[in-house]
Amino acid sequence: MNSREKSLTGYLIGINLLHVILCFAVMMLRRHEFYETMKLKWAALILTVMLWYIFSYIAALGSYMSRKGTAVGFALLSVLPIALLTAVSFALSFVPGGGWLKFFFIGSSVNYYFRPLSGLLRFLPSSAYLYYAVCIVLMAVLSMLGALSGMEASRKKIRIRRVASVKKTKGKSVPRIDESQVEEAAVVDGDEEGDSKASRRLSKEVKARLIEESDEEINAEIERLRRKMEENHRNRED
C-alpha cells in the first residue's frame, strides 16, 4: 500500500468516525424532549450533509485525487461498511427463531448510525429499510460531490500556481533586442563564419606556395646581410 492509498484509507476511516461521533451526540440529545422538535432534527440533518460533503472535499484535497473514478470509488467505499451491515440486518430479518436476536443486535447498530438523518422520515413512507437505503444513497452522493468539488479546486489551485510562476518568470528584466540589432548580429556572425571558412580553405590551397615564398624571403634577407658584411669589410681595409 503506497502513501496515497494510506491517505485515502485514513480519510475513509475519518469520515465514518466523525459520523459515529455525530450519532452519539444525537443520541445524547434524544434523552431530552426538546430534541423531538423538527428544527433540531433538521439541524442534525444539515450538519450531517455538511459533514459528508465538506470532509470528502478535504479528503480530495489532502489525497490529491486526479481522476473522477477515484472520487466515485471514494464515495462508494465510504458507505460500504454501513451498506454491508444494513444488508446483513435486512437478511436476518427474514430468519425465524434465533435470527431475531441477531437482527436486533445488528439492527440497533444500524438504527444508531442513521439517527442524524431522521428528518428525512417526514418525506418517506414508514419503511425502515427504505429510509436506510435513501440515507446510504444520500451519503454516497454527498461524498462523491464533495470529492469531485475538491478535485476541481485542487486543479484550479495548480493552474493558478502555474500562471503565477509564468508571470513571475515573465516579470524578470530581460534585455530587449531590436530587429536591427538582430539583423546586424546575424550579418556579423555570417561574415565571421564565412571568413573562418574562407581562411580554412585558403590555408589548405596555398600552403605550399606560402612556404616557398617564406623560404625565398629568408634567402633574400640572408643574401642582403652577406653583402652588407662584405661591404663593411672592404671599407675597413680601405
C-alpha positions in Angstrom: 0.0 0.0 0.0 1.5 3.3 -1.1 1.3 6.6 0.7 -1.7 7.8 -1.4 -3.7 4.7 -0.7 -2.9 5.0 3.0 -4.1 8.6 2.9 -7.4 7.6 1.3 -7.9 4.8 3.8 -7.3 7.3 6.6 -9.9 9.7 5.2 -12.4 6.8 4.8 -12.0 5.8 8.4 -12.1 9.5 9.5 -15.4 10.3 7.8 -17.2 7.3 9.3 -15.6 8.0 12.7 -16.9 11.6 12.7 -20.3 10.3 11.6 -20.4 8.0 14.6 -19.4 10.8 16.9 -22.3 12.8 15.5 -24.6 9.9 16.1 -23.5 9.8 19.7 -24.3 13.5 20.1 -27.7 13.0 18.6 -28.4 10.0 20.9 -27.4 12.1 24.0 -29.8 14.9 22.8 -32.6 12.5 22.3 -32.8 12.0 26.0 -34.3 15.4 26.2 -37.8 16.2 25.0 -36.8 19.3 23.2 -34.9 17.3 20.6 -38.2 15.9 19.2 -38.8 19.3 17.6 -38.4 19.3 13.8 -36.0 22.3 14.0 -33.4 20.2 15.8 -33.9 17.2 13.5 -33.4 19.5 10.5 -30.3 20.9 12.2 -28.9 17.4 12.7 -29.7 16.6 9.1 -28.0 19.7 7.7 -25.0 19.1 9.9 -24.7 15.5 8.5 -25.0 16.8 5.0 -22.2 19.3 5.6 -20.1 16.6 7.3 -20.2 14.2 4.3 -19.7 16.9 1.7 -17.0 19.0 3.4 -15.0 16.1 4.7 -15.0 14.5 1.2 -13.9 17.9 -0.2 -11.0 18.0 2.3 -10.1 14.3 1.5 -9.9 15.1 -2.2 -7.5 18.0 -1.5 -5.4 16.0 1.0 -5.1 12.8 -1.0 -4.5 14.6 -4.4 -7.4 13.0 -6.3 -6.8 13.4 -10.0 -9.5 11.2 -11.6 -13.2 11.1 -11.4 -13.1 7.3 -10.9 -11.1 7.8 -7.7 -13.8 10.3 -6.4 -16.6 7.8 -7.2 -14.6 4.9 -5.6 -14.0 7.0 -2.5 -17.8 7.7 -2.2 -18.7 4.1 -2.6 -16.1 2.9 -0.2 -17.1 5.5 2.4 -20.6 3.9 2.7 -19.6 0.3 2.1 -19.4 -0.7 5.8 -22.8 0.6 6.8 -24.3 -0.7 3.5 -23.0 -4.2 4.2 -24.2 -4.1 7.8 -27.6 -2.9 6.7 -27.8 -5.7 4.1 -27.0 -8.3 6.8 -29.6 -6.8 9.1 -32.2 -6.9 6.3 -31.3 -10.6 5.6 -31.5 -11.6 9.2 -35.0 -10.0 9.5 -36.3 -13.0 7.5 -34.6 -15.6 9.6 -37.1 -17.2 12.1 -36.4 -18.0 15.7 -32.9 -17.1 16.9 -32.3 -14.9 13.9 -34.4 -12.2 15.5 -31.9 -11.9 18.4 -29.1 -11.3 15.9 -31.3 -8.9 14.0 -32.0 -6.7 17.0 -28.3 -6.8 17.9 -27.2 -5.7 14.4 -30.3 -3.7 13.7 -29.9 -1.5 16.7 -26.4 -0.5 15.5 -27.8 0.3 12.0 -30.6 2.4 13.5 -28.0 4.2 15.6 -26.0 5.1 12.5 -28.9 6.7 10.7 -30.3 8.7 13.6 -28.9 12.1 12.5 -30.8 11.7 9.2 -34.2 11.1 10.9 -35.5 14.4 9.4 -35.9 12.5 6.1 -38.6 10.3 7.6 -41.1 13.2 7.1 -40.9 12.7 3.4 -40.7 8.9 3.3 -43.2 6.1 3.9 -43.0 4.3 7.2 -40.4 1.7 6.0 -37.2 1.4 7.9 -35.1 -0.2 5.2 -36.4 2.3 2.6 -35.2 5.0 4.9 -31.9 3.3 5.3 -31.4 2.9 1.6 -32.2 6.6 1.0 -29.7 7.6 3.7 -27.0 5.4 2.2 -27.6 6.9 -1.3 -27.7 10.4 0.0 -24.3 10.0 1.9 -22.7 8.4 -1.2 -23.9 11.2 -3.4 -22.7 13.9 -1.0 -19.4 12.2 -0.6 -19.0 12.0 -4.4 -19.9 15.6 -5.0 -17.6 16.8 -2.2 -14.7 14.7 -3.7 -15.3 16.0 -7.2 -15.5 19.6 -5.9 -12.3 19.2 -4.0 -10.6 17.6 -7.0 -11.6 20.6 -9.2 -10.5 23.0 -6.6 -7.1 21.2 -6.5 -6.8 21.5 -10.3 -7.6 25.3 -10.1 -5.0 25.8 -7.4 -2.4 24.0 -9.6 -3.4 26.2 -12.6 -3.2 29.4 -10.5 0.3 28.4 -9.3 1.5 27.7 -12.9 0.1 31.1 -14.1 1.7 32.9 -11.1 5.0 31.1 -11.9 4.8 32.1 -15.5 4.0 35.7 -14.6 6.9 35.8 -12.2 9.3 34.5 -14.8 8.0 37.0 -17.4 8.3 39.8 -14.8 12.1 39.4 -14.7 14.2 42.0 -16.5 15.1 40.6 -19.9 17.2 42.8 -22.2 15.3 43.7 -25.3 16.9 43.3 -28.7 15.7 45.4 -31.6 15.2 43.8 -35.0 18.0 45.9 -36.4 20.4 44.5 -33.8 19.3 41.0 -34.6 19.9 41.6 -38.3 23.3 43.2 -37.7 24.3 40.4 -35.4 23.2 37.9 -38.0 25.3 39.7 -40.7 28.4 39.9 -38.4 28.1 36.3 -37.4 27.6 35.3 -41.0 30.7 37.3 -42.1 32.8 35.8 -39.3 31.7 32.3 -40.2 32.4 33.0 -43.8 35.8 34.4 -43.0 36.7 31.5 -40.9 35.6 29.0 -43.5 37.5 31.0 -46.2 40.6 31.1 -44.1 40.4 27.4 -43.7 40.0 26.9 -47.4 42.9 29.3 -48.3 45.3 27.7 -45.8 44.8 24.4 -47.5 45.1 25.6 -51.0 48.2 27.9 -50.8 50.1 26.2 -48.0 52.9 25.0 -50.3 53.1 28.4 -52.1 53.3 30.3 -48.8 56.2 28.0 -47.6 58.1 28.7 -50.8 57.6 32.5 -50.6 58.7 32.5 -47.0 61.9 30.5 -48.0 62.6 33.0 -50.8 62.2 35.9 -48.4 64.5 34.3 -45.9 67.2 33.6 -48.5 67.0 37.1 -49.9 67.4 38.6 -46.4 70.4 36.3 -45.8 72.0 37.4 -49.1 71.4 41.1 -48.3 73.1 40.7 -44.9 76.0 38.8 -46.5 76.6 41.7 -49.0 76.3 44.2 -46.2 79.0 42.4 -44.2 81.3 42.2 -47.3 80.8 45.9 -47.9 81.7 46.8 -44.4 84.8 44.6 -44.5 86.1 46.4 -47.6 85.5 49.8 -46.1 87.6 48.8 -43.1 90.5 47.7 -45.4 90.5 51.0 -47.3 
